[in-house]
């Protein structure tokens, strides 16, 4: 399980950065889970933002093709 392994590694990193204080394993685990979730949300937002211009370009291209088809101008796609 990649997600579990990512959380484990991050929790251990938090443990080390926090001075290797024992007894805070649950706190480190929950913080690592939260951080991973935030990263996933941010990645999804970036991916979505990147997809919007592509989708708009496709829509504009489709609209131009349909307009050219109606008017008899331009080439049809091959």
N, CA, C and O atoms as a Maestro MAE file, in Angstrom:
{
 s_m_m2io_version
 :::
 2.0.0
}

f_m_ct {
 s_m_title
 :::
 protein
 m_atom[312] {
  # First column is atom index #
  i_m_mmod_type
  r_m_x_coord
  r_m_y_coord
  r_m_z_coord
  i_m_residue_number
  s_m_chain_name
  s_m_pdb_residue_name
  s_m_pdb_atom_name
  i_m_atomic_number
  :::
  1 25 0.835 -1.188 0.000 1 A "UNK " " N  " 7
  2 3 0.000 0.000 0.000 1 A "UNK " " CA " 6
  3 2 0.874 1.244 0.000 1 A "UNK " " C  " 6
  4 15 1.548 1.538 0.987 1 A "UNK " " O  " 8
  5 25 0.860 1.960 -1.092 2 A "UNK " " N  " 7
  6 3 1.717 3.141 -1.234 2 A "UNK " " CA " 6
  7 2 1.334 4.227 -0.237 2 A "UNK " " C  " 6
  8 15 2.205 4.830 0.390 2 A "UNK " " O  " 8
  9 25 0.043 4.478 -0.089 3 A "UNK " " N  " 7
  10 3 -0.396 5.556 0.803 3 A "UNK " " CA " 6
  11 2 0.050 5.278 2.239 3 A "UNK " " C  " 6
  12 15 0.544 6.175 2.922 3 A "UNK " " O  " 8
  13 25 -0.123 4.046 2.692 4 A "UNK " " N  " 7
  14 3 0.279 3.672 4.052 4 A "UNK " " CA " 6
  15 2 1.778 3.886 4.233 4 A "UNK " " C  " 6
  16 15 2.221 4.403 5.259 4 A "UNK " " O  " 8
  17 25 2.551 3.484 3.231 5 A "UNK " " N  " 7
  18 3 4.011 3.641 3.296 5 A "UNK " " CA " 6
  19 2 4.396 5.125 3.308 5 A "UNK " " C  " 6
  20 15 5.304 5.521 4.039 5 A "UNK " " O  " 8
  21 25 3.716 5.941 2.510 6 A "UNK " " N  " 7
  22 3 3.986 7.388 2.494 6 A "UNK " " CA " 6
  23 2 3.703 8.010 3.859 6 A "UNK " " C  " 6
  24 15 4.474 8.835 4.349 6 A "UNK " " O  " 8
  25 25 2.593 7.606 4.461 7 A "UNK " " N  " 7
  26 3 2.236 8.132 5.788 7 A "UNK " " CA " 6
  27 2 3.273 7.698 6.810 7 A "UNK " " C  " 6
  28 15 3.707 8.502 7.635 7 A "UNK " " O  " 8
  29 25 3.675 6.429 6.761 8 A "UNK " " N  " 7
  30 3 4.663 5.915 7.712 8 A "UNK " " CA " 6
  31 2 5.976 6.691 7.621 8 A "UNK " " C  " 6
  32 15 6.552 7.086 8.635 8 A "UNK " " O  " 8
  33 25 6.437 6.900 6.388 9 A "UNK " " N  " 7
  34 3 7.697 7.632 6.207 9 A "UNK " " CA " 6
  35 2 7.587 9.073 6.707 9 A "UNK " " C  " 6
  36 15 8.494 9.580 7.368 9 A "UNK " " O  " 8
  37 25 6.474 9.722 6.386 10 A "UNK " " N  " 7
  38 3 6.296 11.109 6.819 10 A "UNK " " CA " 6
  39 2 6.160 11.191 8.335 10 A "UNK " " C  " 6
  40 15 6.706 12.103 8.956 10 A "UNK " " O  " 8
  41 25 5.434 10.242 8.941 11 A "UNK " " N  " 7
  42 3 5.289 10.229 10.401 11 A "UNK " " CA " 6
  43 2 6.654 10.058 11.066 11 A "UNK " " C  " 6
  44 15 6.946 10.705 12.072 11 A "UNK " " O  " 8
  45 25 7.481 9.188 10.503 12 A "UNK " " N  " 7
  46 3 8.819 9.000 11.067 12 A "UNK " " CA " 6
  47 2 9.659 10.263 10.901 12 A "UNK " " C  " 6
  48 15 10.424 10.627 11.795 12 A "UNK " " O  " 8
  49 25 9.517 10.924 9.769 13 A "UNK " " N  " 7
  50 3 10.228 12.179 9.549 13 A "UNK " " CA " 6
  51 2 9.789 13.225 10.580 13 A "UNK " " C  " 6
  52 15 10.618 13.961 11.115 13 A "UNK " " O  " 8
  53 25 8.495 13.284 10.850 14 A "UNK " " N  " 7
  54 3 7.988 14.219 11.872 14 A "UNK " " CA " 6
  55 2 8.555 13.869 13.247 14 A "UNK " " C  " 6
  56 15 8.908 14.756 14.024 14 A "UNK " " O  " 8
  57 25 8.640 12.575 13.539 15 A "UNK " " N  " 7
  58 3 9.235 12.098 14.788 15 A "UNK " " CA " 6
  59 2 10.680 12.583 14.904 15 A "UNK " " C  " 6
  60 15 11.088 13.090 15.949 15 A "UNK " " O  " 8
  61 25 11.441 12.426 13.837 16 A "UNK " " N  " 7
  62 3 12.846 12.854 13.867 16 A "UNK " " CA " 6
  63 2 12.966 14.369 13.979 16 A "UNK " " C  " 6
  64 15 13.761 14.876 14.770 16 A "UNK " " O  " 8
  65 25 12.172 15.091 13.185 17 A "UNK " " N  " 7
  66 3 12.245 16.563 13.230 17 A "UNK " " CA " 6
  67 2 11.767 17.114 14.564 17 A "UNK " " C  " 6
  68 15 12.159 18.210 14.965 17 A "UNK " " O  " 8
  69 25 10.922 16.354 15.251 18 A "UNK " " N  " 7
  70 3 10.401 16.789 16.545 18 A "UNK " " CA " 6
  71 2 11.304 16.424 17.705 18 A "UNK " " C  " 6
  72 15 10.895 16.524 18.861 18 A "UNK " " O  " 8
  73 25 12.521 16.004 17.417 19 A "UNK " " N  " 7
  74 3 13.484 15.717 18.480 19 A "UNK " " CA " 6
  75 2 13.439 14.278 18.973 19 A "UNK " " C  " 6
  76 15 13.967 13.973 20.042 19 A "UNK " " O  " 8
  77 25 12.808 13.386 18.197 20 A "UNK " " N  " 7
  78 3 12.738 11.972 18.519 20 A "UNK " " CA " 6
  79 2 12.125 11.718 19.896 20 A "UNK " " C  " 6
  80 15 12.570 10.847 20.644 20 A "UNK " " O  " 8
  81 25 11.091 12.501 20.209 21 A "UNK " " N  " 7
  82 3 10.384 12.346 21.484 21 A "UNK " " CA " 6
  83 2 9.403 11.189 21.356 21 A "UNK " " C  " 6
  84 15 8.510 11.210 20.509 21 A "UNK " " O  " 8
  85 25 9.574 10.185 22.201 22 A "UNK " " N  " 7
  86 3 8.709 9.006 22.156 22 A "UNK " " CA " 6
  87 2 7.358 9.309 22.810 22 A "UNK " " C  " 6
  88 15 7.233 10.214 23.635 22 A "UNK " " O  " 8
  89 25 6.348 8.517 22.412 23 A "UNK " " N  " 7
  90 3 5.016 8.671 22.988 23 A "UNK " " CA " 6
  91 2 4.105 9.587 22.186 23 A "UNK " " C  " 6
  92 15 2.964 9.826 22.581 23 A "UNK " " O  " 8
  93 25 4.594 10.099 21.069 24 A "UNK " " N  " 7
  94 3 3.782 10.991 20.242 24 A "UNK " " CA " 6
  95 2 3.511 10.361 18.876 24 A "UNK " " C  " 6
  96 15 3.250 11.062 17.899 24 A "UNK " " O  " 8
  97 25 3.575 9.032 18.822 25 A "UNK " " N  " 7
  98 3 3.430 8.332 17.546 25 A "UNK " " CA " 6
  99 2 2.068 8.569 16.898 25 A "UNK " " C  " 6
  100 15 1.987 8.765 15.685 25 A "UNK " " O  " 8
  101 25 1.001 8.554 17.690 26 A "UNK " " N  " 7
  102 3 -0.332 8.787 17.125 26 A "UNK " " CA " 6
  103 2 -0.440 10.209 16.583 26 A "UNK " " C  " 6
  104 15 -0.999 10.433 15.510 26 A "UNK " " O  " 8
  105 25 0.094 11.157 17.328 27 A "UNK " " N  " 7
  106 3 0.088 12.555 16.880 27 A "UNK " " CA " 6
  107 2 0.843 12.702 15.558 27 A "UNK " " C  " 6
  108 15 0.372 13.381 14.645 27 A "UNK " " O  " 8
  109 25 2.004 12.071 15.456 28 A "UNK " " N  " 7
  110 3 2.788 12.137 14.220 28 A "UNK " " CA " 6
  111 2 2.051 11.450 13.064 28 A "UNK " " C  " 6
  112 15 2.053 11.948 11.939 28 A "UNK " " O  " 8
  113 25 1.427 10.314 13.346 29 A "UNK " " N  " 7
  114 3 0.708 9.579 12.308 29 A "UNK " " CA " 6
  115 2 -0.456 10.422 11.773 29 A "UNK " " C  " 6
  116 15 -0.639 10.549 10.562 29 A "UNK " " O  " 8
  117 25 -1.242 10.998 12.698 30 A "UNK " " N  " 7
  118 3 -2.394 11.792 12.269 30 A "UNK " " CA " 6
  119 2 -1.971 13.042 11.499 30 A "UNK " " C  " 6
  120 15 -2.625 13.434 10.533 30 A "UNK " " O  " 8
  121 25 -0.890 13.654 11.926 31 A "UNK " " N  " 7
  122 3 -0.383 14.824 11.210 31 A "UNK " " CA " 6
  123 2 0.108 14.426 9.819 31 A "UNK " " C  " 6
  124 15 -0.114 15.150 8.848 31 A "UNK " " O  " 8
  125 25 0.767 13.289 9.725 32 A "UNK " " N  " 7
  126 3 1.230 12.805 8.420 32 A "UNK " " CA " 6
  127 2 0.042 12.515 7.507 32 A "UNK " " C  " 6
  128 15 0.079 12.848 6.323 32 A "UNK " " O  " 8
  129 25 -1.011 11.898 8.042 33 A "UNK " " N  " 7
  130 3 -2.214 11.644 7.245 33 A "UNK " " CA " 6
  131 2 -2.806 12.950 6.725 33 A "UNK " " C  " 6
  132 15 -3.191 13.052 5.561 33 A "UNK " " O  " 8
  133 25 -2.873 13.946 7.609 34 A "UNK " " N  " 7
  134 3 -3.428 15.242 7.227 34 A "UNK " " CA " 6
  135 2 -2.583 15.879 6.129 34 A "UNK " " C  " 6
  136 15 -3.123 16.417 5.163 34 A "UNK " " O  " 8
  137 25 -1.262 15.819 6.272 35 A "UNK " " N  " 7
  138 3 -0.371 16.416 5.292 35 A "UNK " " CA " 6
  139 2 -0.492 15.726 3.931 35 A "UNK " " C  " 6
  140 15 -0.489 16.388 2.894 35 A "UNK " " O  " 8
  141 25 -0.599 14.401 3.939 36 A "UNK " " N  " 7
  142 3 -0.763 13.649 2.686 36 A "UNK " " CA " 6
  143 2 -2.075 14.035 2.019 36 A "UNK " " C  " 6
  144 15 -2.126 14.232 0.805 36 A "UNK " " O  " 8
  145 25 -3.141 14.143 2.817 37 A "UNK " " N  " 7
  146 3 -4.457 14.513 2.273 37 A "UNK " " CA " 6
  147 2 -4.402 15.902 1.646 37 A "UNK " " C  " 6
  148 15 -4.955 16.111 0.566 37 A "UNK " " O  " 8
  149 25 -3.747 16.848 2.300 38 A "UNK " " N  " 7
  150 3 -3.615 18.207 1.764 38 A "UNK " " CA " 6
  151 2 -2.846 18.177 0.443 38 A "UNK " " C  " 6
  152 15 -3.223 18.854 -0.513 38 A "UNK " " O  " 8
  153 25 -1.779 17.396 0.393 39 A "UNK " " N  " 7
  154 3 -1.001 17.277 -0.851 39 A "UNK " " CA " 6
  155 2 -1.870 16.722 -1.981 39 A "UNK " " C  " 6
  156 15 -1.798 17.192 -3.117 39 A "UNK " " O  " 8
  157 25 -2.694 15.714 -1.658 40 A "UNK " " N  " 7
  158 3 -3.576 15.127 -2.671 40 A "UNK " " CA " 6
  159 2 -4.585 16.152 -3.183 40 A "UNK " " C  " 6
  160 15 -4.840 16.239 -4.384 40 A "UNK " " O  " 8
  161 25 -5.151 16.920 -2.266 41 A "UNK " " N  " 7
  162 3 -6.132 17.944 -2.645 41 A "UNK " " CA " 6
  163 2 -5.472 19.012 -3.517 41 A "UNK " " C  " 6
  164 15 -6.034 19.425 -4.532 41 A "UNK " " O  " 8
  165 25 -4.281 19.455 -3.121 42 A "UNK " " N  " 7
  166 3 -3.567 20.470 -3.894 42 A "UNK " " CA " 6
  167 2 -3.200 19.938 -5.284 42 A "UNK " " C  " 6
  168 15 -3.290 20.670 -6.269 42 A "UNK " " O  " 8
  169 25 -2.788 18.677 -5.366 43 A "UNK " " N  " 7
  170 3 -2.450 18.079 -6.667 43 A "UNK " " CA " 6
  171 2 -3.694 17.996 -7.543 43 A "UNK " " C  " 6
  172 15 -3.639 18.302 -8.734 43 A "UNK " " O  " 8
  173 25 -4.796 17.589 -6.965 44 A "UNK " " N  " 7
  174 3 -6.043 17.505 -7.720 44 A "UNK " " CA " 6
  175 2 -6.442 18.888 -8.243 44 A "UNK " " C  " 6
  176 15 -6.877 19.024 -9.386 44 A "UNK " " O  " 8
  177 25 -6.290 19.911 -7.397 45 A "UNK " " N  " 7
  178 3 -6.633 21.281 -7.819 45 A "UNK " " CA " 6
  179 2 -5.740 21.720 -8.977 45 A "UNK " " C  " 6
  180 15 -6.221 22.309 -9.945 45 A "UNK " " O  " 8
  181 25 -4.432 21.431 -8.879 46 A "UNK " " N  " 7
  182 3 -3.513 21.789 -9.976 46 A "UNK " " CA " 6
  183 2 -3.870 21.048 -11.257 46 A "UNK " " C  " 6
  184 15 -3.884 21.636 -12.338 46 A "UNK " " O  " 8
  185 25 -4.160 19.752 -11.132 47 A "UNK " " N  " 7
  186 3 -4.521 18.946 -12.299 47 A "UNK " " CA " 6
  187 2 -5.809 19.460 -12.939 47 A "UNK " " C  " 6
  188 15 -5.924 19.520 -14.164 47 A "UNK " " O  " 8
  189 25 -6.764 19.826 -12.107 48 A "UNK " " N  " 7
  190 3 -8.042 20.339 -12.604 48 A "UNK " " CA " 6
  191 2 -7.841 21.675 -13.314 48 A "UNK " " C  " 6
  192 15 -8.400 21.904 -14.387 48 A "UNK " " O  " 8
  193 25 -7.047 22.550 -12.718 49 A "UNK " " N  " 7
  194 3 -6.771 23.854 -13.333 49 A "UNK " " CA " 6
  195 2 -6.066 23.675 -14.675 49 A "UNK " " C  " 6
  196 15 -6.341 24.410 -15.623 49 A "UNK " " O  " 8
  197 25 -5.166 22.711 -14.758 50 A "UNK " " N  " 7
  198 3 -4.438 22.471 -16.000 50 A "UNK " " CA " 6
  199 2 -5.361 21.896 -17.064 50 A "UNK " " C  " 6
  200 15 -5.161 22.139 -18.254 50 A "UNK " " O  " 8
  201 25 -6.364 21.141 -16.651 51 A "UNK " " N  " 7
  202 3 -7.267 20.503 -17.605 51 A "UNK " " CA " 6
  203 2 -8.274 21.490 -18.193 51 A "UNK " " C  " 6
  204 15 -8.726 21.304 -19.323 51 A "UNK " " O  " 8
  205 25 -8.630 22.534 -17.447 52 A "UNK " " N  " 7
  206 3 -9.660 23.481 -17.908 52 A "UNK " " CA " 6
  207 2 -9.259 24.164 -19.210 52 A "UNK " " C  " 6
  208 15 -10.069 24.170 -20.138 52 A "UNK " " O  " 8
  209 25 -8.063 24.740 -19.344 53 A "UNK " " N  " 7
  210 3 -7.706 25.369 -20.627 53 A "UNK " " CA " 6
  211 2 -7.722 24.378 -21.789 53 A "UNK " " C  " 6
  212 15 -8.119 24.732 -22.900 53 A "UNK " " O  " 8
  213 25 -7.292 23.133 -21.539 54 A "UNK " " N  " 7
  214 3 -7.310 22.127 -22.599 54 A "UNK " " CA " 6
  215 2 -8.741 21.850 -23.035 54 A "UNK " " C  " 6
  216 15 -9.026 21.760 -24.229 54 A "UNK " " O  " 8
  217 25 -9.643 21.714 -22.060 55 A "UNK " " N  " 7
  218 3 -11.033 21.436 -22.378 55 A "UNK " " CA " 6
  219 2 -11.641 22.604 -23.145 55 A "UNK " " C  " 6
  220 15 -12.389 22.391 -24.099 55 A "UNK " " O  " 8
  221 25 -11.329 23.836 -22.742 56 A "UNK " " N  " 7
  222 3 -11.855 25.009 -23.448 56 A "UNK " " CA " 6
  223 2 -11.339 25.063 -24.877 56 A "UNK " " C  " 6
  224 15 -12.083 25.416 -25.792 56 A "UNK " " O  " 8
  225 25 -10.067 24.716 -25.078 57 A "UNK " " N  " 7
  226 3 -9.497 24.707 -26.430 57 A "UNK " " CA " 6
  227 2 -10.206 23.670 -27.295 57 A "UNK " " C  " 6
  228 15 -10.486 23.919 -28.468 57 A "UNK " " O  " 8
  229 25 -10.491 22.527 -26.722 58 A "UNK " " N  " 7
  230 3 -11.215 21.489 -27.460 58 A "UNK " " CA " 6
  231 2 -12.615 21.978 -27.815 58 A "UNK " " C  " 6
  232 15 -13.088 21.777 -28.933 58 A "UNK " " O  " 8
  233 25 -13.272 22.620 -26.853 59 A "UNK " " N  " 7
  234 3 -14.627 23.125 -27.106 59 A "UNK " " CA " 6
  235 2 -14.615 24.178 -28.208 59 A "UNK " " C  " 6
  236 15 -15.483 24.175 -29.080 59 A "UNK " " O  " 8
  237 25 -13.624 25.086 -28.170 60 A "UNK " " N  " 7
  238 3 -13.534 26.112 -29.211 60 A "UNK " " CA " 6
  239 2 -13.274 25.473 -30.563 60 A "UNK " " C  " 6
  240 15 -13.864 25.868 -31.568 60 A "UNK " " O  " 8
  241 25 -12.379 24.472 -30.585 61 A "UNK " " N  " 7
  242 3 -12.063 23.782 -31.832 61 A "UNK " " CA " 6
  243 2 -13.301 23.077 -32.376 61 A "UNK " " C  " 6
  244 15 -13.576 23.136 -33.575 61 A "UNK " " O  " 8
  245 25 -14.040 22.418 -31.506 62 A "UNK " " N  " 7
  246 3 -15.277 21.746 -31.921 62 A "UNK " " CA " 6
  247 2 -16.285 22.753 -32.460 62 A "UNK " " C  " 6
  248 15 -16.937 22.508 -33.475 62 A "UNK " " O  " 8
  249 25 -16.407 23.878 -31.778 63 A "UNK " " N  " 7
  250 3 -17.361 24.903 -32.208 63 A "UNK " " CA " 6
  251 2 -16.979 25.442 -33.585 63 A "UNK " " C  " 6
  252 15 -17.846 25.632 -34.438 63 A "UNK " " O  " 8
  253 25 -15.670 25.694 -33.808 64 A "UNK " " N  " 7
  254 3 -15.221 26.181 -35.114 64 A "UNK " " CA " 6
  255 2 -15.484 25.141 -36.192 64 A "UNK " " C  " 6
  256 15 -15.897 25.487 -37.299 64 A "UNK " " O  " 8
  257 25 -15.249 23.871 -35.880 65 A "UNK " " N  " 7
  258 3 -15.477 22.811 -36.853 65 A "UNK " " CA " 6
  259 2 -16.962 22.721 -37.216 65 A "UNK " " C  " 6
  260 15 -17.312 22.595 -38.389 65 A "UNK " " O  " 8
  261 25 -17.836 22.786 -36.197 66 A "UNK " " N  " 7
  262 3 -19.276 22.713 -36.459 66 A "UNK " " CA " 6
  263 2 -19.753 23.929 -37.260 66 A "UNK " " C  " 6
  264 15 -20.595 23.803 -38.148 66 A "UNK " " O  " 8
  265 25 -19.212 25.094 -36.941 67 A "UNK " " N  " 7
  266 3 -19.584 26.306 -37.675 67 A "UNK " " CA " 6
  267 2 -19.127 26.199 -39.122 67 A "UNK " " C  " 6
  268 15 -19.875 26.550 -40.034 67 A "UNK " " O  " 8
  269 25 -17.915 25.722 -39.342 68 A "UNK " " N  " 7
  270 3 -17.402 25.563 -40.709 68 A "UNK " " CA " 6
  271 2 -18.243 24.541 -41.468 68 A "UNK " " C  " 6
  272 15 -18.478 24.694 -42.667 68 A "UNK " " O  " 8
  273 25 -18.685 23.525 -40.788 69 A "UNK " " N  " 7
  274 3 -19.498 22.500 -41.421 69 A "UNK " " CA " 6
  275 2 -20.867 23.071 -41.844 69 A "UNK " " C  " 6
  276 15 -21.381 22.760 -42.918 69 A "UNK " " O  " 8
  277 25 -21.436 23.911 -40.969 70 A "UNK " " N  " 7
  278 3 -22.737 24.510 -41.275 70 A "UNK " " CA " 6
  279 2 -22.642 25.454 -42.473 70 A "UNK " " C  " 6
  280 15 -23.521 25.474 -43.334 70 A "UNK " " O  " 8
  281 25 -21.580 26.220 -42.512 71 A "UNK " " N  " 7
  282 3 -21.416 27.219 -43.563 71 A "UNK " " CA " 6
  283 2 -20.765 26.637 -44.802 71 A "UNK " " C  " 6
  284 15 -20.745 27.290 -45.845 71 A "UNK " " O  " 8
  285 25 -20.238 25.443 -44.719 72 A "UNK " " N  " 7
  286 3 -19.580 24.820 -45.865 72 A "UNK " " CA " 6
  287 2 -18.178 25.322 -46.094 72 A "UNK " " C  " 6
  288 15 -17.585 25.061 -47.140 72 A "UNK " " O  " 8
  289 25 -17.634 26.050 -45.114 73 A "UNK " " N  " 7
  290 3 -16.258 26.564 -45.216 73 A "UNK " " CA " 6
  291 2 -15.346 25.726 -44.348 73 A "UNK " " C  " 6
  292 15 -15.758 25.214 -43.307 73 A "UNK " " O  " 8
  293 25 -14.132 25.592 -44.772 74 A "UNK " " N  " 7
  294 3 -13.137 24.859 -43.988 74 A "UNK " " CA " 6
  295 2 -13.140 23.381 -44.329 74 A "UNK " " C  " 6
  296 15 -13.936 22.898 -45.134 74 A "UNK " " O  " 8
  297 25 -12.214 22.684 -43.682 75 A "UNK " " N  " 7
  298 3 -12.057 21.263 -43.952 75 A "UNK " " CA " 6
  299 2 -12.663 20.475 -42.819 75 A "UNK " " C  " 6
  300 15 -12.698 20.929 -41.675 75 A "UNK " " O  " 8
  301 25 -13.135 19.301 -43.143 76 A "UNK " " N  " 7
  302 3 -13.604 18.405 -42.091 76 A "UNK " " CA " 6
  303 2 -12.410 17.627 -41.556 76 A "UNK " " C  " 6
  304 15 -11.421 17.431 -42.262 76 A "UNK " " O  " 8
  305 25 -12.505 17.187 -40.309 77 A "UNK " " N  " 7
  306 3 -11.371 16.435 -39.761 77 A "UNK " " CA " 6
  307 2 -11.181 15.104 -40.478 77 A "UNK " " C  " 6
  308 15 -12.145 14.510 -40.962 77 A "UNK " " O  " 8
  309 25 -9.972 14.652 -40.544 78 A "UNK " " N  " 7
  310 3 -9.663 13.405 -41.254 78 A "UNK " " CA " 6
  311 2 -9.720 12.242 -40.325 78 A "UNK " " C  " 6
  312 15 -9.489 11.107 -40.742 78 A "UNK " " O  " 8
  :::
 }
 m_bond[311] {
  # First column is bond index #
  i_m_from
  i_m_to
  i_m_order
  :::
  1 1 2 1
  2 2 3 1
  3 3 4 2
  4 3 5 1
  5 5 6 1
  6 6 7 1
  7 7 8 2
  8 7 9 1
  9 9 10 1
  10 10 11 1
  11 11 12 2
  12 11 13 1
  13 13 14 1
  14 14 15 1
  15 15 16 2
  16 15 17 1
  17 17 18 1
  18 18 19 1
  19 19 20 2
  20 19 21 1
  21 21 22 1
  22 22 23 1
  23 23 24 2
  24 23 25 1
  25 25 26 1
  26 26 27 1
  27 27 28 2
  28 27 29 1
  29 29 30 1
  30 30 31 1
  31 31 32 2
  32 31 33 1
  33 33 34 1
  34 34 35 1
  35 35 36 2
  36 35 37 1
  37 37 38 1
  38 38 39 1
  39 39 40 2
  40 39 41 1
  41 41 42 1
  42 42 43 1
  43 43 44 2
  44 43 45 1
  45 45 46 1
  46 46 47 1
  47 47 48 2
  48 47 49 1
  49 49 50 1
  50 50 51 1
  51 51 52 2
  52 51 53 1
  53 53 54 1
  54 54 55 1
  55 55 56 2
  56 55 57 1
  57 57 58 1
  58 58 59 1
  59 59 60 2
  60 59 61 1
  61 61 62 1
  62 62 63 1
  63 63 64 2
  64 63 65 1
  65 65 66 1
  66 66 67 1
  67 67 68 2
  68 67 69 1
  69 69 70 1
  70 70 71 1
  71 71 72 2
  72 71 73 1
  73 73 74 1
  74 74 75 1
  75 75 76 2
  76 75 77 1
  77 77 78 1
  78 78 79 1
  79 79 80 2
  80 79 81 1
  81 81 82 1
  82 82 83 1
  83 83 84 2
  84 83 85 1
  85 85 86 1
  86 86 87 1
  87 87 88 2
  88 87 89 1
  89 89 90 1
  90 90 91 1
  91 91 92 2
  92 91 93 1
  93 93 94 1
  94 94 95 1
  95 95 96 2
  96 95 97 1
  97 97 98 1
  98 98 99 1
  99 99 100 2
  100 99 101 1
  101 101 102 1
  102 102 103 1
  103 103 104 2
  104 103 105 1
  105 105 106 1
  106 106 107 1
  107 107 108 2
  108 107 109 1
  109 109 110 1
  110 110 111 1
  111 111 112 2
  112 111 113 1
  113 113 114 1
  114 114 115 1
  115 115 116 2
  116 115 117 1
  117 117 118 1
  118 118 119 1
  119 119 120 2
  120 119 121 1
  121 121 122 1
  122 122 123 1
  123 123 124 2
  124 123 125 1
  125 125 126 1
  126 126 127 1
  127 127 128 2
  128 127 129 1
  129 129 130 1
  130 130 131 1
  131 131 132 2
  132 131 133 1
  133 133 134 1
  134 134 135 1
  135 135 136 2
  136 135 137 1
  137 137 138 1
  138 138 139 1
  139 139 140 2
  140 139 141 1
  141 141 142 1
  142 142 143 1
  143 143 144 2
  144 143 145 1
  145 145 146 1
  146 146 147 1
  147 147 148 2
  148 147 149 1
  149 149 150 1
  150 150 151 1
  151 151 152 2
  152 151 153 1
  153 153 154 1
  154 154 155 1
  155 155 156 2
  156 155 157 1
  157 157 158 1
  158 158 159 1
  159 159 160 2
  160 159 161 1
  161 161 162 1
  162 162 163 1
  163 163 164 2
  164 163 165 1
  165 165 166 1
  166 166 167 1
  167 167 168 2
  168 167 169 1
  169 169 170 1
  170 170 171 1
  171 171 172 2
  172 171 173 1
  173 173 174 1
  174 174 175 1
  175 175 176 2
  176 175 177 1
  177 177 178 1
  178 178 179 1
  179 179 180 2
  180 179 181 1
  181 181 182 1
  182 182 183 1
  183 183 184 2
  184 183 185 1
  185 185 186 1
  186 186 187 1
  187 187 188 2
  188 187 189 1
  189 189 190 1
  190 190 191 1
  191 191 192 2
  192 191 193 1
  193 193 194 1
  194 194 195 1
  195 195 196 2
  196 195 197 1
  197 197 198 1
  198 198 199 1
  199 199 200 2
  200 199 201 1
  201 201 202 1
  202 202 203 1
  203 203 204 2
  204 203 205 1
  205 205 206 1
  206 206 207 1
  207 207 208 2
  208 207 209 1
  209 209 210 1
  210 210 211 1
  211 211 212 2
  212 211 213 1
  213 213 214 1
  214 214 215 1
  215 215 216 2
  216 215 217 1
  217 217 218 1
  218 218 219 1
  219 219 220 2
  220 219 221 1
  221 221 222 1
  222 222 223 1
  223 223 224 2
  224 223 225 1
  225 225 226 1
  226 226 227 1
  227 227 228 2
  228 227 229 1
  229 229 230 1
  230 230 231 1
  231 231 232 2
  232 231 233 1
  233 233 234 1
  234 234 235 1
  235 235 236 2
  236 235 237 1
  237 237 238 1
  238 238 239 1
  239 239 240 2
  240 239 241 1
  241 241 242 1
  242 242 243 1
  243 243 244 2
  244 243 245 1
  245 245 246 1
  246 246 247 1
  247 247 248 2
  248 247 249 1
  249 249 250 1
  250 250 251 1
  251 251 252 2
  252 251 253 1
  253 253 254 1
  254 254 255 1
  255 255 256 2
  256 255 257 1
  257 257 258 1
  258 258 259 1
  259 259 260 2
  260 259 261 1
  261 261 262 1
  262 262 263 1
  263 263 264 2
  264 263 265 1
  265 265 266 1
  266 266 267 1
  267 267 268 2
  268 267 269 1
  269 269 270 1
  270 270 271 1
  271 271 272 2
  272 271 273 1
  273 273 274 1
  274 274 275 1
  275 275 276 2
  276 275 277 1
  277 277 278 1
  278 278 279 1
  279 279 280 2
  280 279 281 1
  281 281 282 1
  282 282 283 1
  283 283 284 2
  284 283 285 1
  285 285 286 1
  286 286 287 1
  287 287 288 2
  288 287 289 1
  289 289 290 1
  290 290 291 1
  291 291 292 2
  292 291 293 1
  293 293 294 1
  294 294 295 1
  295 295 296 2
  296 295 297 1
  297 297 298 1
  298 298 299 1
  299 299 300 2
  300 299 301 1
  301 301 302 1
  302 302 303 1
  303 303 304 2
  304 303 305 1
  305 305 306 1
  306 306 307 1
  307 307 308 2
  308 307 309 1
  309 309 310 1
  310 310 311 1
  311 311 312 2
  :::
 }
}
